[in-house]
């Protein structure tokens, strides 16, 4: 017996995704209205039949409302009157006269073209030859081909990228699938691959403005109600006391203001639930998203899976490492990043996910625009807010917080250490490849 059911429609589902999709369907809304009217629910087949019958009735009413004869320029209120007019002798005579007039005009135009030495049939044959050559050129394989994947609707991908995508988009992600070679994977030359990677890395360094459906909240506005405080500290205190909002691993937080601003963009700009993230319901206004978080108790952050990477730039877990030494300590020389051992790198069979030591999975960057479209923007200047974090920790301690401890806390620390080392290694590789360690002066004269 499946645990995912709909009481109104009396159906069961195999997964939670199918259940959430059913709640958004017209069939479910129709049965809800019948339930309010104390009527029994209808099946999916019966609902489709009713929809088709309603459409046919609307089309029939449109036909019976008004009909027009394009030749005689007359209007008729009923379909029977229109059909009788089409069969009448007067209508047929008018149609024949109009056809003769059109034919005579065409003959006159052809006669003028022949006198000028212009052959219409010859030009039409030339156009057909050119069109045929263009069609063959499109079908013939070229020297460089693009990789085509038509698994997603281009319109839906564009809408999701505008609403949930954040920076780090490559030029290849904007390419549309070809209509002729639908659903195929084509080969790609090495030059095209290398060029595409370089373009992707250049585009990654620049920010793109996102058109949000709403207005992002500031750091002084509450994420869960319409209240606005005078400062960031008062706002965080209000969310902690009134909404039980808790920031995990606050002792490692280095950018409180940036984190609150980013959460304000998610809630006020894209109408996201902070805990459901992208897997929950879809909201179309700020009040609906805030009401959902208050009613469901989702006034908290999701810190597992891909969400760890989403908020990683606002934290600094280095002081939790056993071999960590603060700057200016004995020796004065910061230790180099330890290389990631190959034994720790466990990749799935399809090579699209990286398995961390604790079992969590991180997706490949090539597929990030499909299932990890919540990247934070790269900030050139960022205020750390050490004092604000200290005051926030004091508030948490006053409420009885003693910090994370136990096996779960150690597992999270190991995961974050692994993730940050891996990010540092990738950043080093990109810097070596693009030679971006320091700015260089290039002579303006080429010898």
C-alpha positions as a Markdown table, in Angstrom:
| # | Residue | x | y | z |
|---|---|---|---|---|
| 1 | Unk | 0.0 | 0.0 | 0.0 |
| 2 | Unk | 1.5 | 3.3 | -1.1 |
| 3 | Unk | 1.8 | 6.1 | 1.5 |
| 4 | Unk | 1.4 | 8.9 | -1.1 |
| 5 | Unk | -2.4 | 9.3 | -1.6 |
| 6 | Unk | -4.9 | 12.0 | -2.5 |
| 7 | Unk | -8.1 | 11.7 | -0.4 |
| 8 | Unk | -10.1 | 14.1 | -2.6 |
| 9 | Unk | -9.4 | 12.1 | -5.8 |
| 10 | Unk | -9.1 | 8.7 | -4.1 |
| 11 | Unk | -5.8 | 7.7 | -5.9 |
| 12 | Unk | -2.4 | 6.6 | -4.8 |
| 13 | Unk | 1.0 | 7.5 | -6.1 |
| 14 | Unk | 4.4 | 5.8 | -6.3 |
| 15 | Unk | 6.5 | 8.8 | -5.2 |
| 16 | Unk | 6.1 | 12.2 | -3.6 |
| 17 | Unk | 7.0 | 14.0 | -6.8 |
| 18 | Unk | 3.9 | 12.5 | -8.6 |
| 19 | Unk | 1.8 | 13.5 | -5.6 |
| 20 | Unk | 3.0 | 17.1 | -5.7 |
| 21 | Unk | 2.4 | 17.3 | -9.5 |
| 22 | Unk | -1.1 | 15.9 | -9.0 |
| 23 | Unk | -2.0 | 18.6 | -6.5 |
| 24 | Unk | -1.3 | 21.2 | -9.2 |
| 25 | Unk | -3.5 | 19.6 | -11.8 |
| 26 | Unk | -7.0 | 20.7 | -12.9 |
| 27 | Unk | -8.4 | 17.3 | -12.1 |
| 28 | Unk | -7.5 | 17.7 | -8.4 |
| 29 | Unk | -8.9 | 21.3 | -8.3 |
| 30 | Unk | -12.2 | 20.1 | -9.9 |
| 31 | Unk | -12.6 | 17.3 | -7.3 |
| 32 | Unk | -11.9 | 19.8 | -4.5 |
| 33 | Unk | -14.8 | 22.0 | -5.7 |
| 34 | Unk | -17.0 | 18.9 | -5.9 |
| 35 | Unk | -16.0 | 18.0 | -2.3 |
| 36 | Unk | -17.0 | 21.5 | -1.1 |
| 37 | Unk | -20.3 | 21.0 | -2.9 |
| 38 | Unk | -20.7 | 17.5 | -1.2 |
| 39 | Unk | -20.4 | 15.6 | -4.5 |
| 40 | Unk | -18.5 | 12.4 | -5.1 |
| 41 | Unk | -15.1 | 12.7 | -7.0 |
| 42 | Unk | -14.8 | 11.8 | -10.7 |
| 43 | Unk | -12.1 | 9.7 | -12.2 |
| 44 | Unk | -9.4 | 11.0 | -14.6 |
| 45 | Unk | -11.2 | 9.5 | -17.6 |
| 46 | Unk | -14.5 | 11.0 | -16.7 |
| 47 | Unk | -12.8 | 14.4 | -16.1 |
| 48 | Unk | -11.2 | 14.3 | -19.6 |
| 49 | Unk | -14.6 | 13.4 | -21.2 |
| 50 | Unk | -16.2 | 16.4 | -19.4 |
| 51 | Unk | -13.4 | 18.7 | -20.6 |
| 52 | Unk | -13.8 | 17.6 | -24.2 |
| 53 | Unk | -17.6 | 17.9 | -24.0 |
| 54 | Unk | -17.2 | 21.4 | -22.6 |
| 55 | Unk | -14.8 | 22.4 | -25.4 |
| 56 | Unk | -17.2 | 21.1 | -28.0 |
| 57 | Unk | -20.1 | 23.0 | -26.5 |
| 58 | Unk | -18.1 | 26.2 | -26.5 |
| 59 | Unk | -17.1 | 25.7 | -30.1 |
| 60 | Unk | -20.6 | 25.0 | -31.1 |
| 61 | Unk | -21.9 | 28.1 | -29.3 |
| 62 | Unk | -19.2 | 30.2 | -31.1 |
| 63 | Unk | -20.4 | 28.9 | -34.4 |
| 64 | Unk | -24.0 | 29.6 | -33.6 |
| 65 | Unk | -23.3 | 33.1 | -32.4 |
| 66 | Unk | -22.3 | 34.7 | -35.6 |
| 67 | Unk | -21.1 | 33.5 | -39.1 |
| 68 | Unk | -19.8 | 35.6 | -41.9 |
| 69 | Unk | -19.6 | 35.1 | -45.7 |
| 70 | Unk | -16.3 | 36.5 | -46.9 |
| 71 | Unk | -17.5 | 36.8 | -50.5 |
| 72 | Unk | -20.8 | 38.5 | -50.0 |
| 73 | Unk | -19.8 | 40.4 | -46.8 |
| 74 | Unk | -22.9 | 39.3 | -44.9 |
| 75 | Unk | -23.4 | 38.2 | -41.3 |
| 76 | Unk | -25.7 | 35.4 | -40.1 |
| 77 | Unk | -26.9 | 34.8 | -36.5 |
| 78 | Unk | -27.4 | 31.0 | -36.9 |
| 79 | Unk | -25.5 | 28.2 | -38.6 |
| 80 | Unk | -28.6 | 27.1 | -40.6 |
| 81 | Unk | -29.0 | 30.5 | -42.2 |
| 82 | Unk | -25.3 | 30.6 | -43.1 |
| 83 | Unk | -25.5 | 27.1 | -44.8 |
| 84 | Unk | -28.6 | 28.1 | -46.7 |
| 85 | Unk | -26.9 | 31.2 | -48.0 |
| 86 | Unk | -23.9 | 29.2 | -49.1 |
| 87 | Unk | -26.2 | 27.0 | -51.2 |
| 88 | Unk | -28.1 | 29.9 | -52.7 |
| 89 | Unk | -27.9 | 30.8 | -56.4 |
| 90 | Unk | -27.0 | 34.4 | -55.7 |
| 91 | Unk | -23.9 | 33.4 | -53.6 |
| 92 | Unk | -22.7 | 31.0 | -56.3 |
| 93 | Unk | -23.0 | 33.7 | -59.0 |
| 94 | Unk | -21.1 | 36.2 | -56.9 |
| 95 | Unk | -18.3 | 33.7 | -56.2 |
| 96 | Unk | -18.0 | 32.9 | -59.9 |
| 97 | Unk | -17.8 | 36.6 | -60.8 |
| 98 | Unk | -15.1 | 37.2 | -58.3 |
| 99 | Unk | -13.1 | 34.2 | -59.5 |
| 100 | Unk | -13.3 | 35.5 | -63.1 |
| 101 | Unk | -12.1 | 38.9 | -62.0 |
| 102 | Unk | -9.1 | 37.4 | -60.2 |
| 103 | Unk | -8.2 | 35.2 | -63.2 |
| 104 | Unk | -8.4 | 38.1 | -65.6 |
| 105 | Unk | -6.1 | 40.2 | -63.4 |
| 106 | Unk | -3.5 | 37.4 | -63.3 |
| 107 | Unk | -3.6 | 37.0 | -67.1 |
| 108 | Unk | -3.1 | 40.7 | -67.6 |
| 109 | Unk | -0.1 | 40.7 | -65.2 |
| 110 | Unk | 1.4 | 37.7 | -67.0 |
| 111 | Unk | 1.0 | 39.4 | -70.3 |
| 112 | Unk | 2.9 | 42.5 | -69.1 |
| 113 | Unk | 5.7 | 40.3 | -67.7 |
| 114 | Unk | 6.1 | 38.6 | -71.0 |
| 115 | Unk | 6.3 | 41.9 | -72.9 |
| 116 | Unk | 9.1 | 43.0 | -70.5 |
| 117 | Unk | 11.0 | 39.7 | -71.0 |
| 118 | Unk | 10.3 | 38.5 | -67.5 |
| 119 | Unk | 9.4 | 34.8 | -67.1 |
| 120 | Unk | 7.5 | 34.0 | -63.9 |
| 121 | Unk | 7.8 | 30.2 | -64.3 |
| 122 | Unk | 11.6 | 30.5 | -64.8 |
| 123 | Unk | 12.0 | 32.5 | -61.6 |
| 124 | Unk | 9.9 | 30.0 | -59.6 |
| 125 | Unk | 12.0 | 27.2 | -60.8 |
| 126 | Unk | 15.2 | 29.0 | -59.7 |
| 127 | Unk | 13.7 | 29.6 | -56.3 |
| 128 | Unk | 12.8 | 25.9 | -56.0 |
| 129 | Unk | 16.4 | 24.9 | -56.9 |
| 130 | Unk | 17.9 | 27.3 | -54.3 |
| 131 | Unk | 15.5 | 26.0 | -51.6 |
| 132 | Unk | 16.4 | 22.4 | -52.4 |
| 133 | Unk | 20.1 | 23.1 | -52.2 |
| 134 | Unk | 19.7 | 24.8 | -48.8 |
| 135 | Unk | 17.7 | 21.9 | -47.5 |
| 136 | Unk | 20.4 | 19.4 | -48.6 |
| 137 | Unk | 23.1 | 21.6 | -47.0 |
| 138 | Unk | 21.3 | 21.6 | -43.7 |
| 139 | Unk | 21.0 | 17.8 | -43.7 |
| 140 | Unk | 24.6 | 17.2 | -44.8 |
| 141 | Unk | 27.1 | 16.8 | -41.9 |
| 142 | Unk | 29.4 | 19.7 | -41.3 |
| 143 | Unk | 33.0 | 19.8 | -40.1 |
| 144 | Unk | 32.1 | 20.9 | -36.6 |
| 145 | Unk | 28.9 | 19.6 | -34.9 |
| 146 | Unk | 27.3 | 20.6 | -31.6 |
| 147 | Unk | 26.2 | 18.3 | -28.9 |
| 148 | Unk | 22.4 | 18.2 | -28.8 |
| 149 | Unk | 20.3 | 17.1 | -26.0 |
| 150 | Unk | 16.5 | 17.5 | -26.3 |
| 151 | Unk | 15.5 | 16.1 | -23.0 |
| 152 | Unk | 14.1 | 19.4 | -21.7 |
| 153 | Unk | 11.7 | 21.9 | -23.3 |
| 154 | Unk | 13.8 | 25.0 | -24.3 |
| 155 | Unk | 11.1 | 27.4 | -23.1 |
| 156 | Unk | 11.0 | 25.7 | -19.7 |
| 157 | Unk | 14.8 | 25.7 | -19.4 |
| 158 | Unk | 14.9 | 29.4 | -20.2 |
| 159 | Unk | 12.3 | 30.2 | -17.6 |
| 160 | Unk | 14.0 | 28.2 | -14.9 |
| 161 | Unk | 17.4 | 29.7 | -15.7 |
| 162 | Unk | 15.9 | 33.2 | -15.4 |
| 163 | Unk | 14.1 | 32.6 | -12.1 |
| 164 | Unk | 16.5 | 30.2 | -10.3 |
| 165 | Unk | 19.8 | 30.4 | -12.1 |
| 166 | Unk | 22.5 | 32.4 | -10.5 |
| 167 | Unk | 25.7 | 33.2 | -12.5 |
| 168 | Unk | 28.1 | 30.7 | -13.8 |
| 169 | Unk | 26.4 | 30.1 | -17.1 |
| 170 | Unk | 28.3 | 29.2 | -20.2 |
| 171 | Unk | 27.6 | 30.2 | -23.8 |
| 172 | Unk | 26.8 | 26.6 | -24.6 |
| 173 | Unk | 24.0 | 26.5 | -22.1 |
| 174 | Unk | 22.1 | 29.1 | -24.2 |
| 175 | Unk | 22.2 | 27.1 | -27.4 |
| 176 | Unk | 18.8 | 25.8 | -28.5 |
| 177 | Unk | 18.3 | 22.2 | -29.7 |
| 178 | Unk | 18.1 | 21.6 | -33.4 |
| 179 | Unk | 14.7 | 20.7 | -34.7 |
| 180 | Unk | 15.9 | 18.4 | -37.5 |
| 181 | Unk | 18.3 | 16.2 | -35.4 |
| 182 | Unk | 15.9 | 15.8 | -32.5 |
| 183 | Unk | 17.1 | 13.7 | -29.5 |
| 184 | Unk | 20.5 | 12.8 | -31.0 |
| 185 | Unk | 24.0 | 13.1 | -29.6 |
| 186 | Unk | 26.5 | 14.2 | -32.2 |
| 187 | Unk | 30.3 | 14.1 | -32.1 |
| 188 | Unk | 32.4 | 17.2 | -31.4 |
| 189 | Unk | 35.9 | 18.1 | -32.5 |
| 190 | Unk | 38.6 | 18.8 | -30.0 |
| 191 | Unk | 39.0 | 22.4 | -31.1 |
| 192 | Unk | 35.4 | 23.0 | -30.4 |
| 193 | Unk | 35.6 | 21.4 | -27.0 |
| 194 | Unk | 38.6 | 23.4 | -25.9 |
| 195 | Unk | 37.1 | 26.7 | -27.2 |
| 196 | Unk | 33.9 | 26.0 | -25.5 |
| 197 | Unk | 35.6 | 25.4 | -22.1 |
| 198 | Unk | 37.5 | 28.7 | -22.4 |
| 199 | Unk | 34.4 | 30.6 | -23.2 |
| 200 | Unk | 32.7 | 29.0 | -20.3 |
| 201 | Unk | 35.4 | 30.0 | -17.9 |
| 202 | Unk | 35.4 | 33.5 | -19.1 |
| 203 | Unk | 31.7 | 33.8 | -18.8 |
| 204 | Unk | 31.9 | 32.3 | -15.2 |
| 205 | Unk | 33.9 | 35.3 | -14.1 |
| 206 | Unk | 31.1 | 37.7 | -15.0 |
| 207 | Unk | 27.8 | 38.2 | -13.2 |
| 208 | Unk | 24.5 | 38.2 | -15.1 |
| 209 | Unk | 21.5 | 40.1 | -13.8 |
| 210 | Unk | 18.5 | 37.9 | -13.0 |
| 211 | Unk | 15.0 | 39.1 | -13.7 |
| 212 | Unk | 13.2 | 38.1 | -10.5 |
| 213 | Unk | 9.4 | 37.9 | -10.4 |
| 214 | Unk | 9.4 | 39.8 | -7.1 |
| 215 | Unk | 11.6 | 42.3 | -5.2 |
| 216 | Unk | 14.5 | 40.9 | -3.2 |
| 217 | Unk | 14.3 | 41.6 | 0.6 |
| 218 | Unk | 17.0 | 43.7 | 2.2 |
| 219 | Unk | 19.0 | 42.6 | 5.3 |
| 220 | Unk | 16.7 | 44.7 | 7.5 |
| 221 | Unk | 13.5 | 43.0 | 6.4 |
| 222 | Unk | 12.2 | 39.8 | 8.0 |
| 223 | Unk | 12.2 | 36.7 | 5.8 |
| 224 | Unk | 9.0 | 35.3 | 7.3 |
| 225 | Unk | 6.7 | 38.4 | 7.8 |
| 226 | Unk | 6.3 | 41.9 | 6.7 |
| 227 | Unk | 8.2 | 43.5 | 9.6 |
| 228 | Unk | 11.3 | 45.7 | 8.9 |
| 229 | Unk | 13.8 | 46.5 | 11.6 |
| 230 | Unk | 16.3 | 49.3 | 12.0 |
| 231 | Unk | 19.4 | 47.2 | 11.7 |
| 232 | Unk | 20.7 | 43.8 | 10.8 |
| 233 | Unk | 21.2 | 42.7 | 14.4 |
| 234 | Unk | 17.6 | 43.6 | 15.3 |
| 235 | Unk | 16.3 | 41.8 | 12.3 |
| 236 | Unk | 18.2 | 38.6 | 13.2 |
| 237 | Unk | 17.1 | 38.8 | 16.8 |
| 238 | Unk | 13.4 | 39.3 | 15.7 |
| 239 | Unk | 13.6 | 36.2 | 13.4 |
| 240 | Unk | 15.2 | 34.2 | 16.2 |
| 241 | Unk | 12.7 | 35.1 | 18.9 |
| 242 | Unk | 9.5 | 35.3 | 16.9 |
| 243 | Unk | 10.0 | 32.7 | 14.2 |
| 244 | Unk | 12.6 | 30.4 | 15.8 |
| 245 | Unk | 15.0 | 31.0 | 12.9 |
| 246 | Unk | 18.3 | 29.3 | 13.5 |
| 247 | Unk | 21.5 | 29.6 | 11.5 |
| 248 | Unk | 23.4 | 26.3 | 11.7 |
| 249 | Unk | 27.2 | 26.3 | 12.4 |
| 250 | Unk | 27.1 | 30.0 | 13.4 |
| 251 | Unk | 30.5 | 29.7 | 15.0 |
| 252 | Unk | 32.0 | 29.2 | 11.5 |
| 253 | Unk | 29.9 | 32.0 | 9.8 |
| 254 | Unk | 32.0 | 34.8 | 8.4 |
| 255 | Unk | 29.5 | 36.8 | 6.3 |
| 256 | Unk | 26.2 | 37.2 | 8.1 |
| 257 | Unk | 25.1 | 40.2 | 6.1 |
| 258 | Unk | 25.8 | 38.5 | 2.8 |
| 259 | Unk | 23.9 | 35.3 | 3.9 |
| 260 | Unk | 20.8 | 37.3 | 4.9 |
| 261 | Unk | 20.9 | 39.2 | 1.6 |
| 262 | Unk | 21.1 | 36.0 | -0.3 |
| 263 | Unk | 18.2 | 34.5 | 1.6 |
| 264 | Unk | 16.2 | 37.7 | 0.9 |
| 265 | Unk | 16.8 | 37.2 | -2.8 |
| 266 | Unk | 15.5 | 33.6 | -2.6 |
| 267 | Unk | 12.4 | 34.5 | -0.5 |
| 268 | Unk | 11.5 | 37.9 | -1.9 |
| 269 | Unk | 12.8 | 37.6 | -5.4 |
| 270 | Unk | 12.1 | 34.0 | -6.4 |
| 271 | Unk | 9.5 | 33.1 | -3.8 |
| 272 | Unk | 11.4 | 30.1 | -2.5 |
| 273 | Unk | 10.8 | 28.2 | 0.8 |
| 274 | Unk | 14.2 | 28.1 | 2.6 |
| 275 | Unk | 13.7 | 24.5 | 3.7 |
| 276 | Unk | 11.9 | 23.0 | 0.7 |
| 277 | Unk | 14.3 | 24.9 | -1.7 |
| 278 | Unk | 13.5 | 23.7 | -5.3 |
| 279 | Unk | 11.8 | 20.4 | -4.4 |
| 280 | Unk | 8.6 | 21.9 | -2.8 |
| 281 | Unk | 5.6 | 23.8 | -3.9 |
| 282 | Unk | 5.7 | 26.7 | -6.4 |
| 283 | Unk | 4.6 | 30.1 | -5.0 |
| 284 | Unk | 3.6 | 33.2 | -7.0 |
| 285 | Unk | 3.8 | 35.9 | -4.4 |
| 286 | Unk | 5.8 | 36.7 | -1.3 |
| 287 | Unk | 2.9 | 36.4 | 1.1 |
| 288 | Unk | 2.3 | 32.8 | 0.0 |
| 289 | Unk | 5.9 | 31.7 | 0.4 |
| 290 | Unk | 6.1 | 33.4 | 3.9 |
| 291 | Unk | 2.8 | 31.9 | 5.0 |
| 292 | Unk | 4.0 | 28.4 | 3.9 |
| 293 | Unk | 7.2 | 28.7 | 5.9 |
| 294 | Unk | 5.3 | 29.9 | 9.0 |
| 295 | Unk | 2.6 | 27.2 | 8.8 |
| 296 | Unk | 4.9 | 24.3 | 8.0 |
| 297 | Unk | 7.6 | 25.3 | 10.5 |
| 298 | Unk | 10.1 | 25.7 | 7.6 |
| 299 | Unk | 11.7 | 28.8 | 9.2 |
| 300 | Unk | 15.1 | 27.1 | 9.0 |
| 301 | Unk | 17.9 | 26.4 | 6.5 |
| 302 | Unk | 18.5 | 23.2 | 4.7 |
| 303 | Unk | 22.1 | 22.2 | 5.3 |
| 304 | Unk | 22.5 | 18.8 | 3.6 |
| 305 | Unk | 23.4 | 17.6 | 0.1 |
| 306 | Unk | 23.8 | 20.4 | -2.5 |
| 307 | Unk | 22.7 | 23.0 | 0.0 |
| 308 | Unk | 26.1 | 22.7 | 1.7 |
| 309 | Unk | 27.7 | 24.0 | -1.5 |
| 310 | Unk | 25.0 | 26.7 | -1.8 |
| 311 | Unk | 26.0 | 28.3 | 1.5 |
| 312 | Unk | 29.7 | 27.3 | 1.5 |
| 313 | Unk | 31.0 | 30.8 | 0.5 |
| 314 | Unk | 29.5 | 32.3 | 3.7 |
| 315 | Unk | 31.3 | 30.0 | 6.0 |
| 316 | Unk | 34.9 | 29.3 | 7.0 |
| 317 | Unk | 35.4 | 25.8 | 8.4 |
| 318 | Unk | 39.2 | 26.0 | 8.4 |
| 319 | Unk | 39.5 | 26.6 | 12.2 |
| 320 | Unk | 37.7 | 23.3 | 12.8 |
| 321 | Unk | 40.5 | 21.3 | 11.0 |
| 322 | Unk | 42.9 | 19.5 | 13.3 |
| 323 | Unk | 46.0 | 20.9 | 11.4 |
| 324 | Unk | 44.7 | 24.5 | 11.2 |
| 325 | Unk | 46.9 | 27.4 | 12.2 |
| 326 | Unk | 45.7 | 30.9 | 12.3 |
| 327 | Unk | 47.5 | 33.7 | 10.4 |
| 328 | Unk | 50.4 | 35.1 | 12.5 |
| 329 | Unk | 50.8 | 32.0 | 14.6 |
| 330 | Unk | 54.1 | 30.3 | 15.2 |
| 331 | Unk | 56.1 | 29.9 | 12.0 |
| 332 | Unk | 54.2 | 32.6 | 10.3 |
| 333 | Unk | 54.0 | 30.6 | 7.1 |
| 334 | Unk | 50.5 | 29.3 | 6.1 |
| 335 | Unk | 50.5 | 25.6 | 5.3 |
| 336 | Unk | 49.9 | 24.5 | 1.7 |
| 337 | Unk | 46.6 | 22.8 | 0.8 |
| 338 | Unk | 46.8 | 19.1 | 1.1 |
| 339 | Unk | 46.1 | 17.3 | -2.1 |
| 340 | Unk | 42.9 | 15.3 | -2.3 |
| 341 | Unk | 43.7 | 11.7 | -2.1 |
| 342 | Unk | 42.5 | 9.5 | -5.0 |
| 343 | Unk | 41.1 | 7.0 | -2.6 |
| 344 | Unk | 38.6 | 9.5 | -1.3 |
| 345 | Unk | 37.3 | 10.4 | -4.8 |
| 346 | Unk | 34.5 | 8.0 | -5.4 |
| 347 | Unk | 32.6 | 8.7 | -8.6 |
| 348 | Unk | 29.4 | 7.1 | -9.7 |
| 349 | Unk | 29.3 | 4.8 | -12.7 |
| 350 | Unk | 27.8 | 7.5 | -15.0 |
| 351 | Unk | 30.5 | 9.9 | -13.8 |
| 352 | Unk | 28.0 | 12.6 | -13.0 |
| 353 | Unk | 28.2 | 12.6 | -9.1 |
| 354 | Unk | 31.0 | 12.8 | -6.6 |
| 355 | Unk | 30.5 | 10.8 | -3.3 |
| 356 | Unk | 31.8 | 12.4 | -0.1 |
| 357 | Unk | 33.3 | 10.4 | 2.7 |
| 358 | Unk | 30.0 | 10.7 | 4.6 |
| 359 | Unk | 27.9 | 9.4 | 1.7 |
| 360 | Unk | 26.6 | 12.8 | 0.5 |
| 361 | Unk | 26.6 | 13.3 | -3.3 |
| 362 | Unk | 27.7 | 16.4 | -5.3 |
| 363 | Unk | 26.7 | 16.7 | -8.9 |
| 364 | Unk | 29.0 | 17.4 | -11.9 |
| 365 | Unk | 29.3 | 21.0 | -13.0 |
| 366 | Unk | 28.3 | 20.2 | -16.5 |
| 367 | Unk | 24.8 | 19.4 | -15.4 |
| 368 | Unk | 24.4 | 22.3 | -12.9 |
| 369 | Unk | 21.9 | 24.2 | -15.0 |
| 370 | Unk | 19.5 | 21.3 | -14.8 |
| 371 | Unk | 19.4 | 20.3 | -11.1 |
| 372 | Unk | 21.5 | 22.8 | -9.2 |
| 373 | Unk | 20.3 | 26.2 | -10.3 |
| 374 | Unk | 20.7 | 28.1 | -7.1 |
| 375 | Unk | 24.3 | 29.3 | -7.2 |
| 376 | Unk | 25.2 | 32.5 | -5.3 |
| 377 | Unk | 26.8 | 35.4 | -7.2 |
| 378 | Unk | 30.5 | 35.9 | -6.9 |
| 379 | Unk | 31.0 | 39.0 | -4.7 |
| 380 | Unk | 34.1 | 41.1 | -5.3 |
| 381 | Unk | 33.8 | 42.9 | -2.0 |
| 382 | Unk | 32.3 | 41.2 | 1.0 |
| 383 | Unk | 32.0 | 42.4 | 4.6 |
| 384 | Unk | 32.8 | 39.8 | 7.2 |
| 385 | Unk | 30.7 | 41.2 | 10.1 |
| 386 | Unk | 32.7 | 39.5 | 12.9 |
| 387 | Unk | 31.0 | 41.6 | 15.5 |
| 388 | Unk | 27.5 | 40.8 | 14.2 |
| 389 | Unk | 28.3 | 37.1 | 14.2 |
| 390 | Unk | 29.6 | 37.4 | 17.8 |
| 391 | Unk | 26.4 | 39.1 | 18.9 |
| 392 | Unk | 24.3 | 36.5 | 17.2 |
| 393 | Unk | 26.2 | 33.7 | 19.0 |
| 394 | Unk | 25.6 | 35.5 | 22.3 |
| 395 | Unk | 21.9 | 35.5 | 21.6 |
| 396 | Unk | 22.0 | 31.8 | 20.7 |
| 397 | Unk | 23.9 | 31.0 | 23.9 |
| 398 | Unk | 21.3 | 32.9 | 25.9 |
| 399 | Unk | 18.6 | 30.7 | 24.5 |
| 400 | Unk | 20.5 | 27.6 | 25.5 |
| 401 | Unk | 22.6 | 26.8 | 22.5 |
| 402 | Unk | 25.8 | 25.0 | 23.2 |
| 403 | Unk | 27.1 | 24.3 | 19.7 |
| 404 | Unk | 27.1 | 21.2 | 17.6 |
| 405 | Unk | 28.8 | 18.1 | 19.1 |
| 406 | Unk | 28.9 | 14.4 | 18.6 |
| 407 | Unk | 29.4 | 12.1 | 15.5 |
| 408 | Unk | 27.0 | 14.2 | 13.3 |
| 409 | Unk | 29.0 | 17.4 | 13.9 |
| 410 | Unk | 32.3 | 15.6 | 13.1 |
| 411 | Unk | 30.8 | 14.2 | 9.9 |
| 412 | Unk | 29.7 | 17.6 | 8.8 |
| 413 | Unk | 33.2 | 19.1 | 9.5 |
| 414 | Unk | 34.8 | 16.3 | 7.4 |
| 415 | Unk | 32.5 | 16.9 | 4.6 |
| 416 | Unk | 33.1 | 20.7 | 4.6 |
| 417 | Unk | 36.8 | 20.2 | 4.8 |
| 418 | Unk | 36.7 | 17.8 | 1.8 |
| 419 | Unk | 34.5 | 20.2 | -0.2 |
| 420 | Unk | 36.7 | 23.3 | 0.5 |
| 421 | Unk | 39.9 | 21.4 | -0.4 |
| 422 | Unk | 38.3 | 20.2 | -3.7 |
| 423 | Unk | 37.2 | 23.8 | -4.5 |
| 424 | Unk | 40.7 | 25.1 | -3.8 |
| 425 | Unk | 42.2 | 22.5 | -6.1 |
| 426 | Unk | 39.8 | 23.3 | -8.9 |
| 427 | Unk | 40.4 | 27.1 | -8.5 |
| 428 | Unk | 44.1 | 26.5 | -8.7 |
| 429 | Unk | 43.8 | 24.5 | -11.9 |
| 430 | Unk | 41.7 | 27.2 | -13.5 |
| 431 | Unk | 44.2 | 29.8 | -12.4 |
| 432 | Unk | 47.1 | 27.9 | -13.9 |
| 433 | Unk | 45.2 | 27.3 | -17.2 |
| 434 | Unk | 44.1 | 30.9 | -17.6 |
| 435 | Unk | 47.2 | 32.5 | -16.0 |
| 436 | Unk | 45.2 | 34.7 | -13.7 |
| 437 | Unk | 47.3 | 34.7 | -10.6 |
| 438 | Unk | 48.2 | 38.3 | -10.9 |
| 439 | Unk | 47.4 | 41.2 | -13.3 |
| 440 | Unk | 50.0 | 41.6 | -16.1 |
| 441 | Unk | 50.9 | 44.6 | -18.3 |
| 442 | Unk | 50.6 | 43.8 | -22.0 |
| 443 | Unk | 52.6 | 46.0 | -24.4 |
| 444 | Unk | 50.3 | 47.8 | -26.9 |
| 445 | Unk | 52.8 | 47.4 | -29.7 |
| 446 | Unk | 53.0 | 44.0 | -31.3 |
| 447 | Unk | 56.6 | 43.3 | -32.6 |
